[in-house]
């Protein structure tokens, strides 16, 4: 059987497949609601992660003040600053993932 005949049959078959209007409308509404819910989830997650990022930034500033006041040692400062900066990096990655819709 020639390829053109097979393609013609497939086209005819695909044209015969129809979805009832009512079902199509319900499906569209469901897809829209799902999209809105997904966006809402990502926006909420981003807001929470940004609050946590800001809190970590404030802790780094406080830590620096403690070091400048000589309330903590260089080693204590270095260790905690490294932990906080690593946490900031993790938060940045998670924020970017949610911005892309992957989180």
C-alpha positions as a printed NumPy array, in Angstrom:
array([[  0.   ,   0.   ,   0.   ],
       [  1.46 ,   3.381,  -0.956],
       [  2.393,   5.78 ,   1.804],
       [  0.006,   8.439,   0.495],
       [ -2.956,   6.065,   0.934],
       [ -1.917,   5.237,   4.492],
       [ -1.561,   8.933,   5.309],
       [ -4.952,   9.663,   3.794],
       [ -6.531,   6.948,   5.934],
       [ -4.808,   8.258,   9.063],
       [ -5.955,  11.812,   8.303],
       [ -9.519,  10.609,   7.814],
       [ -9.392,   8.694,  11.087],
       [ -7.997,  11.669,  13.006],
       [-10.656,  13.981,  11.543],
       [-13.363,  11.586,  12.714],
       [-12.212,  11.797,  16.317],
       [-14.123,  14.53 ,  18.076],
       [-14.554,  15.543,  21.678],
       [-17.982,  16.73 ,  22.809],
       [-18.07 ,  20.512,  23.402],
       [-19.215,  20.073,  26.994],
       [-16.334,  17.745,  27.81 ],
       [-13.908,  20.071,  26.081],
       [-15.147,  22.978,  28.207],
       [-14.809,  20.998,  31.437],
       [-11.345,  19.885,  30.423],
       [-10.273,  23.436,  29.637],
       [-11.573,  24.738,  32.961],
       [ -9.755,  21.988,  34.814],
       [ -6.509,  22.782,  32.996],
       [ -6.861,  26.507,  33.775],
       [ -7.569,  25.815,  37.457],
       [ -4.597,  23.467,  37.64 ],
       [ -2.333,  26.089,  36.071],
       [ -3.532,  28.779,  38.501],
       [ -3.009,  26.451,  41.477],
       [  0.495,  25.571,  40.304],
       [  1.419,  29.247,  39.904],
       [ -0.027,  30.058,  43.325],
       [  2.014,  27.242,  44.879],
       [  5.252,  28.466,  43.279],
       [  4.617,  32.105,  44.259],
       [  3.929,  31.093,  47.862],
       [  7.048,  28.961,  47.976],
       [  9.163,  31.78 ,  46.527],
       [  7.81 ,  34.241,  49.102],
       [  8.661,  31.865,  51.953],
       [ 12.13 ,  31.175,  50.589],
       [ 12.805,  34.904,  50.18 ],
       [ 11.785,  35.53 ,  53.797],
       [ 14.158,  32.784,  54.878],
       [ 16.907,  34.259,  52.666],
       [ 16.391,  37.719,  54.228],
       [ 16.498,  36.21 ,  57.71 ],
       [ 19.768,  34.461,  56.853],
       [ 21.201,  37.735,  55.519],
       [ 20.254,  39.447,  58.803],
       [ 21.944,  36.652,  60.754],
       [ 25.11 ,  37.155,  58.73 ],
       [ 25.031,  40.875,  59.534],
       [ 24.507,  40.143,  63.238],
       [ 27.314,  37.606,  63.145],
       [ 29.639,  40.204,  61.631],
       [ 28.666,  42.698,  64.344],
       [ 29.503,  40.084,  66.996],
       [ 32.89 ,  39.514,  65.375],
       [ 33.624,  43.224,  65.118],
       [ 32.717,  43.596,  68.801],
       [ 35.099,  40.703,  69.489],
       [ 32.258,  38.729,  71.099],
       [ 33.198,  35.666,  69.041],
       [ 36.462,  34.306,  67.699],
       [ 37.59 ,  34.288,  64.085],
       [ 37.053,  30.52 ,  63.938],
       [ 33.521,  30.802,  65.324],
       [ 32.73 ,  33.544,  62.827],
       [ 34.231,  31.658,  59.882],
       [ 32.388,  28.437,  60.681],
       [ 28.982,  30.043,  61.161],
       [ 29.398,  32.46 ,  58.238],
       [ 30.248,  29.538,  55.946],
       [ 27.121,  27.656,  57.125],
       [ 24.906,  30.68 ,  56.567],
       [ 26.357,  31.422,  53.124],
       [ 25.862,  27.787,  52.082],
       [ 22.261,  28.039,  53.274],
       [ 21.802,  31.223,  51.223],
       [ 23.126,  29.426,  48.146],
       [ 20.683,  26.539,  48.693],
       [ 17.828,  29.016,  49.062],
       [ 18.868,  30.824,  45.87 ],
       [ 18.841,  27.534,  43.948],
       [ 15.411,  26.61 ,  45.313],
       [ 14.033,  30.067,  44.446],
       [ 15.335,  29.725,  40.878],
       [ 13.754,  26.271,  40.597],
       [ 10.383,  27.636,  41.67 ],
       [ 10.729,  30.569,  39.265],
       [ 11.198,  28.058,  36.465],
       [  8.28 ,  26.02 ,  37.807],
       [ 10.444,  23.028,  38.683],
       [ 10.339,  23.298,  42.468]])
